[in-house]
Amino acid sequence: MDVSEATFEEDVIERSRETPVIVDFWAAWCGPCHALTPILEREVEGRDGAVVLAKIDVDANPELAATYRVQGIPAVKGFKDGRVVAEFVGARPPAAVATFVDELLAPPRIAGVVEDLRASGELPEVLAALEAGDEERALDLVLEAIPEAPPERRERLRELAVAVFDDLGHDDPVTVSYRRKLATALY
């Protein structure tokens, strides 16, 4: 579907709360855009409604392009729950586009991490904080555990923190703050 600044909120943001939406920022004069579009369309059609494709002409919708920091096209952004969760710039081969769509449709990484914590019984306080929706407390506990942890456990703690960051979103203030704290604790 073609989307404009007038329909973006409903067609992309609100719709992505129910179904993931892939937004293709393109322009008529862009050769790589014309190469990528049929690949995106095939991948979306092959998913039987599990994902939606929205096309935005950057020349006709410059404010959307600026809002989403589109600096090169084609620019593809995957939206879930009203926000960008994945993206790439430039034409990609079919296999790379398929992987992008598969990852967009995959359950959030945090769900697998929480299941692993439940099954293993490790880090019960972190699990309790995550189940309570207290990501900051969970991240504080992860950071506290890092200094005394052996290398393989430190990697596990890093992966746990990254899963929380992915769930919150890259621009979330908690992610921004704790990403720096995690880097300091690890290195």
Beta strands, then each sheet from edge to edge (+ up, - down):
strand 1: 21-26
strand 2: 52-57
strand 3: 75-80
strand 4: 83-89
sheet 1: 2+ 1+ 3- 4+
end
